[in-house]
Amino acid sequence: MVFPFYIARRYLISKKSHNIINIIAGISVAGVTVGTMALIVILSVFNGFEDLVKSLYSSFDPAIKISAAEGKTFGLDESQRARILQLKGVNALTDVVQENVLLKYKQEQNIVTMKGVSPDFLENNALDTMLVDGDFLLQRNGTEFTIMGYLVAYTLGVKLYDNNNPVVVYVPKRGRMNPLAPDQNFNTGFL
């Protein structure tokens, strides 16, 4: 008989029925068994959540992202765009500028990450599947619109189609800040 099985049989099953070692060993085996089963179930559930989260983020996060090595922005000329679009596996090329901004609606304010996107962004992303309320557009008749996250809209208390109270966007200007005139340190726009 193999030595480990001999030890296991000796402590789990003995001739005396009230041996304390047998009771402690049985409880230990049951605990390890239940713990292992719980761990397998939890990991299986998290594996399902991973697929769900990937599917949600793949709607607006690209598979490949090209960003600046230094600074925040860089420019592409038409020949560079054409070379990127000729690469195997590249279906679309969309310009995106991302910045932390202050949004103000009536008396409420919130600092958010805002993405400025090119018009083809809506064609290349499935954001319309996640739209809860409102229309899926960024611009109409020279008026700029926004697709706002639900939590941001709730925090600001934004009302749809409220033309009298636009959302004010404050973007920090690049370069040196003027501490004596803080209102001149921001570019302002309306959505």
Rosetta blueprint (number, residue, H / E / L):
1 M L
2 V L
3 F H
4 P H
5 F H
6 Y H
7 I H
8 A H
9 R H
10 R H
11 Y H
12 L H
13 I L
14 S L
15 K L
16 K L
17 S L
18 H L
19 N L
20 I H
21 I H
22 N H
23 I H
24 I H
25 A H
26 G H
27 I H
28 S H
29 V H
30 A H
31 G H
32 V H
33 T H
34 V H
35 G H
36 T H
37 M H
38 A H
39 L H
40 I H
41 V H
42 I H
43 L H
44 S H
45 V H
46 F H
47 N H
48 G H
49 F H
50 E H
51 D H
52 L H
53 V H
54 K H
55 S H
56 L H
57 Y H
58 S L
59 S L
60 F L
61 D L
62 P L
63 A L
64 I L
65 K L
66 I L
67 S L
68 A L
69 A L
70 E L
71 G L
72 K L
73 T L
74 F L
75 G L
76 L L
77 D L
78 E H
79 S H
80 Q H
81 R H
82 A H
83 R H
84 I H
85 L H
86 Q H
87 L L
88 K L
89 G L
90 V L
91 N L
92 A L
93 L L
94 T L
95 D L
96 V E
97 V E
98 Q E
99 E E
100 N E
101 V E
102 L E
103 L E
104 K E
105 Y E
106 K L
107 Q L
108 E E
109 Q E
110 N E
111 I E
112 V E
113 T E
114 M E
115 K E
116 G E
117 V E
118 S L
119 P L
120 D L
121 F H
122 L H
123 E H
124 N H
125 N L
126 A L
127 L H
128 D H
129 T H
130 M L
131 L L
132 V L
133 D L
134 G L
135 D L
136 F L
137 L L
138 L L
139 Q E
140 R E
141 N L
142 G L
143 T E
144 E E
145 F L
146 T L
147 I L
148 M L
149 G L
150 Y H
151 L H
152 V H
153 A H
154 Y H
155 T H
156 L H
157 G L
158 V L
159 K L
160 L L
161 Y L
162 D L
163 N L
164 N L
165 N L
166 P L
167 V L
168 V E
169 V E
170 Y E
171 V E
172 P E
173 K L
174 R L
175 G L
176 R L
177 M L
178 N L
179 P L
180 L L
181 A L
182 P H
183 D H
184 Q H
185 N H
186 F E
187 N E
188 T E
189 G E
190 F E
191 L L
